[in-house]
Amino acid sequence: MNRIFVSVIAAFFVVFLHGQEVELSLNLEKGKEYRQVLQNQSVINQQIQSQDMTMEMSFDASVVMKVKELLENGYLMEVRYEKLKMSVKTPYASMEFGSETVDENDVFGRLMSALKDVSFDIVMTRTGKVSEVRNIESLWEAAMDQVGNLNAMQREQAVAQIKQGFGEKAFKGNIELATAIFPDHPVKEGDKWTIHTELEAGMASKVISTYELTGLTASHAMLKGNSQIETLDKEAYMETNGMQMKYDLVGAMVSLITIDRETGWIVEAQISQEISGETFIMENPQLPDGMVIPMNILNDTKISGQ
């Protein structure tokens, strides 16, 4: 009899949650720290002068965000990187560097070490959008201190790479993949909503995501996102390694996200992307006719939060 009673109560609870309309948003506490631990694996296939070339990259980061002030519609947060690590593997060489390096000859390791624990501020809305990034120049100042022994060209290229990967727009887009996921109205299980995000970490892209509330428990909400990705400005060239390049890429992304219902903070997420298209290199002394490089990118990202 007791077992039957418990089963009836459990079934009633499941039905109740299924039809329940909830508000999903960030509900963070002043003075408290929140973390995102990110692990990214990328495989980039390119065809260069009829030769296939595969590059494998990994990037790990731990980011701490502390709520400094509660705002009318969001939060002023202090942000710092706790740990950074990156590896690159090509058919010709392999490299690995990170913020824990102690090798004075490892320039990129020293740069990442310099970025660790340097704080800047962001303003984040309750729906997870980063509306403002403040004082991020402190990262460049720390990086510049670590590359004083390089010549002017090497120094400029090293800092440009850091800005490209850790700049205001790059940070905003990468964080919003796991935070800008909330609807602006109450939803129930099975409801869907659309979010627009822009990414800029090497190439500017727009992301249109449709999220669905796929499950609810007393403590967690489960979301699934299906996204379309496309290069923002296909005619815009940008300088990379001393060459002018532009991108024409499209792709898709699937996100499986679990959030804490009390705080709205991410518990865990798995994000898979597939992007393909072409990279165009402008004519230059090394490539008088320029070059078109077909490419395909596979990205798998895992995020956990505390």
C-alpha positions in Angstrom: 0.0 0.0 0.0 2.8 2.4 0.9 4.5 1.7 -2.4 1.3 2.4 -4.3 0.8 5.7 -2.4 4.3 6.9 -3.2 3.9 6.0 -6.8 0.7 7.9 -7.1 2.3 11.0 -5.4 5.3 10.8 -7.8 3.1 10.5 -10.8 1.0 13.5 -9.7 4.2 15.5 -9.1 5.4 14.7 -12.7 2.1 15.7 -14.2 2.1 18.9 -12.1 5.6 19.9 -13.3 4.7 19.1 -16.9 2.0 21.6 -17.0 3.6 24.2 -14.8 4.5 27.6 -16.3 7.8 28.9 -15.0 10.0 31.9 -15.3 13.5 31.1 -16.4 16.1 33.8 -15.8 19.2 34.5 -13.8 18.7 35.0 -10.0 22.1 35.7 -8.7 23.3 36.9 -5.2 25.4 40.0 -4.5 28.9 39.1 -3.3 28.7 35.5 -4.6 31.0 33.9 -7.1 29.8 31.8 -10.1 32.0 29.7 -12.3 32.0 28.4 -15.8 34.5 25.6 -16.7 34.8 25.2 -20.4 36.3 22.4 -22.4 36.4 22.7 -26.2 37.6 20.3 -28.9 37.9 21.4 -32.5 38.8 19.6 -35.7 39.4 21.8 -38.7 39.7 20.2 -42.2 41.1 22.5 -44.9 42.0 21.9 -48.5 45.1 24.0 -49.4 46.4 23.8 -52.9 44.6 20.5 -53.5 46.1 19.0 -50.3 43.9 18.0 -47.4 45.1 19.3 -44.0 43.6 18.6 -40.6 44.2 20.6 -37.5 43.1 19.6 -34.1 42.7 22.2 -31.3 41.6 22.1 -27.7 40.9 25.0 -25.3 40.2 24.7 -21.6 39.2 27.7 -19.5 37.9 28.3 -16.0 36.1 31.7 -15.6 35.0 33.2 -12.3 32.2 35.9 -12.2 31.5 37.7 -8.9 28.3 39.7 -8.5 29.4 43.3 -7.5 26.1 45.0 -7.7 22.4 44.2 -8.3 21.1 46.4 -11.1 17.5 47.1 -12.1 17.5 44.4 -14.8 20.7 42.5 -14.2 24.1 42.4 -12.6 27.5 44.2 -12.5 30.0 41.4 -12.3 33.7 41.2 -11.9 35.3 38.6 -14.2 38.6 36.8 -14.1 40.2 33.8 -15.7 41.3 31.2 -13.2 43.0 28.9 -15.6 43.7 28.8 -19.4 45.1 26.0 -21.5 45.4 25.4 -25.3 46.8 22.8 -27.6 47.2 22.7 -31.4 48.1 19.7 -33.5 48.9 19.9 -37.2 50.5 17.4 -39.6 53.7 19.3 -39.1 53.9 20.2 -35.4 52.2 20.0 -32.0 52.1 22.8 -29.4 50.6 23.0 -25.9 50.7 26.1 -23.6 48.7 27.4 -20.7 48.5 29.8 -17.8 50.4 27.4 -15.5 53.6 27.6 -17.6 56.9 28.3 -16.0 59.0 28.2 -19.2 60.4 31.7 -20.0 60.8 30.7 -23.7 57.1 29.8 -24.0 55.7 33.2 -25.3 52.0 32.1 -25.5 52.2 30.3 -22.2 53.5 33.5 -20.6 50.7 35.5 -22.3 48.1 33.2 -20.9 49.7 33.3 -17.5 49.6 37.1 -17.6 45.8 37.0 -18.3 45.1 34.8 -15.3 43.5 36.6 -12.3 43.4 39.9 -14.1 39.9 41.2 -13.5 37.5 43.3 -15.7 33.8 44.0 -15.4 30.7 43.1 -17.3 27.0 44.0 -17.1 24.8 41.0 -17.6 21.0 41.1 -17.9 18.7 38.6 -16.2 18.2 36.9 -19.5 21.9 36.3 -19.8 22.9 38.9 -22.4 26.2 40.7 -21.9 25.2 44.3 -22.5 28.6 45.9 -21.5 32.2 44.9 -21.0 34.3 47.3 -19.0 38.1 47.7 -18.4 39.1 44.7 -20.5 42.1 46.8 -21.5 43.7 45.6 -18.3 44.2 42.2 -20.1 46.2 43.8 -22.9 48.3 45.7 -20.4 49.1 42.5 -18.6 49.9 40.8 -21.9 52.1 43.6 -23.1 54.3 43.3 -20.0 55.0 39.7 -21.0 56.2 40.3 -24.5 58.7 43.1 -23.9 61.6 41.0 -25.2 60.0 40.5 -28.7 60.6 42.7 -31.7 57.9 45.1 -32.7 56.3 42.9 -35.3 56.3 39.8 -33.1 54.9 41.9 -30.2 52.1 43.3 -32.4 51.2 39.8 -33.7 51.2 38.2 -30.3 49.0 40.8 -28.7 46.7 40.8 -31.8 46.1 37.1 -31.3 45.3 37.6 -27.6 42.8 40.4 -28.5 41.2 38.2 -31.2 40.6 35.3 -28.8 39.9 37.3 -25.6 38.6 40.6 -26.8 35.3 42.2 -25.8 33.3 40.7 -28.6 34.9 37.3 -28.4 34.3 37.1 -24.7 30.7 38.4 -25.0 29.8 35.8 -27.7 31.4 32.8 -26.0 29.8 33.6 -22.6 26.4 34.2 -24.2 26.4 30.7 -25.7 25.7 29.4 -22.2 23.9 32.3 -20.6 21.8 34.1 -23.3 19.3 31.2 -23.4 16.3 32.5 -21.5 12.9 33.6 -22.8 11.5 37.0 -21.9 8.2 35.4 -20.7 7.0 32.5 -18.6 7.1 29.1 -20.4 6.0 25.5 -19.7 7.4 22.2 -20.8 7.4 21.9 -24.6 7.4 25.7 -25.2 10.0 27.2 -27.7 11.6 30.6 -28.0 14.2 32.3 -30.3 17.4 34.0 -29.3 19.8 36.0 -31.5 23.5 36.0 -30.7 26.7 37.3 -32.4 30.0 35.5 -32.1 33.4 37.0 -32.8 36.4 34.9 -32.1 38.4 35.0 -35.4 35.4 35.5 -37.6 32.1 37.4 -36.9 29.0 35.2 -37.1 25.3 35.5 -36.3 23.6 32.7 -34.4 19.8 32.2 -34.5 18.8 29.7 -31.8 15.5 28.1 -31.0 15.3 26.7 -27.5 12.8 24.3 -26.0 12.0 23.6 -22.4 12.3 19.8 -22.6 12.1 18.9 -18.9 11.5 20.2 -15.3 12.4 18.8 -11.9 12.1 20.5 -8.6 15.7 21.7 -8.8 16.6 21.8 -12.5 15.3 22.8 -16.0 16.5 21.1 -19.1 16.7 22.9 -22.4 17.5 21.9 -26.0 18.7 24.4 -28.6 18.9 24.1 -32.4 20.8 26.9 -34.0 21.8 28.2 -37.4 25.2 29.9 -37.8 26.3 32.2 -40.6 29.1 34.6 -41.3 28.0 38.1 -40.5 29.8 40.0 -43.3 31.0 37.8 -46.1 32.8 40.7 -47.8 34.7 42.0 -44.7 38.5 41.2 -44.7 40.4 40.9 -41.4 44.1 40.6 -40.8 45.4 37.2 -39.7 49.1 36.4 -39.5 49.9 39.3 -41.7 47.4 38.4 -44.5 43.9 39.8 -45.3 41.3 37.1 -45.0 37.5 36.8 -45.3 35.1 34.0 -44.6 31.9 32.6 -46.1 30.7 29.9 -43.7 27.4 28.4 -42.6 26.6 25.7 -40.1 24.4 24.3 -37.3 24.6 23.9 -33.6 22.8 21.6 -31.1 22.8 22.5 -27.4 21.7 20.4 -24.4 21.7 22.5 -21.3 20.7 21.9 -17.7 20.3 24.9 -15.4 19.7 25.4 -11.7 16.1 26.6 -11.3 16.9 28.7 -8.2 19.8 30.7 -9.7 19.4 30.1 -13.4 23.1 29.3 -13.6 24.3 26.6 -15.8 24.8 23.2 -14.3 26.1 21.5 -17.4 25.9 21.9 -21.2 27.0 20.0 -24.3 27.2 22.1 -27.4 28.0 20.6 -30.9 28.7 22.7 -34.0 29.4 21.8 -37.6 30.4 24.7 -39.9 31.6 24.6 -43.5 32.4 26.9 -46.3 35.4 28.8 -47.7 38.1 31.1 -46.6 39.4 33.7 -49.0 43.0 35.1 -48.8 43.5 38.5 -50.6 46.3 38.8 -53.1 49.6 39.6 -51.5 53.3 39.3 -52.3 53.4 35.7 -51.1 50.2 34.8 -52.9 49.9 37.0 -56.0 46.7 35.3 -57.1 45.2 35.0 -53.6 43.8 31.7 -52.5 40.4 30.0 -51.7 40.5 27.4 -49.0 37.5 25.1 -48.6 37.0 24.1 -44.9 34.9 22.2 -42.5 34.9 22.8 -38.7 33.6 20.4 -36.0 33.3 21.9 -32.5 32.4 20.0 -29.3 32.1 22.0 -26.1 31.3 21.0 -22.6 30.5 23.5 -19.9 29.9 23.0 -16.2 29.0 25.6 -13.6 29.3 26.1 -9.9 
